[in-house]
Amino acid sequence: MKDVVIALDFQGKEQAFAFLGRLGSARPFVKVGMELFYAEGPGIIRELKERGHKIFLDLKLHDIPNTVRGAVRSVASLGVDIVNVHASGGIAMMTAAREAVENAAEGRPRIIAVTQLTSTGQETMNLQLLIPGSVEKAVLHYARNAEKAGLDGVVCSPLEAALIKREIGPHFLCVTPGIRFAENQKPDDQVRITTPALAARDESDLIVVGRPITAAPDPLEAYLRCRKEFMGGIDE
Ligand code: C5P
């Protein structure tokens, strides 16, 4: 699984479909986050599926295990490809998430865990969240917890993927936001960022790209460039 996932961070489906219309016949893997999902509800997932998109439903679930189990069961029934939970919810919560899809028929969604948001830097983590040590150490610890809970992988910074792969194994998915083109290292609110080419070198499986594509003057060109830099000659 190697692909570029476009973050559909739009207020509503009109804006999302207007944007997708600018991509011509391309049917990218898309990420639906809280903004779009809370505005449109499950209908947006059905419409995107009908149009042939693979979907990462990024709701970053974080609650008591029983509630997360139920929530994952509900979102899994929509037929999405990936869902996520916060690793900081703990191993029992992540295990409940996995149990929710255990008996699902073939095609169950992959479940991945958010380690540390790519907008979180060292100082915020140490001084506000009171998590000591380096970001890298905390991310690796959370990734190990996710693996213990039987999850399929993590959301992490592209700068951490290689370490996680080395420590946990090549099968463990590393899905990485925080991507910027080389000439535009304007991070917006992201802190731990890199380019599509370096993310490929550093073993990301899926890169999640929002504003560098959605805010580009020519989004199709930006999307194709991202695929080329990240996937080289790979077409699908
Ligand atoms: O616009 P940009 O490329 O920064 O968008 C990144 C996307 O990835 C956003 O939708 C954001 O919510 C998401 N994300 C992130 N960091 C995480 C998990 C998800 O930036 N750790």
Residues whose N, C-alpha, C, O or C-beta is under 5 A from the ligand:
A	BS01	C5P	A7 D9 G33 Q116 L117 T118 V155 P177 G178 I179 Q190 V208 V209 G210 R211 P212
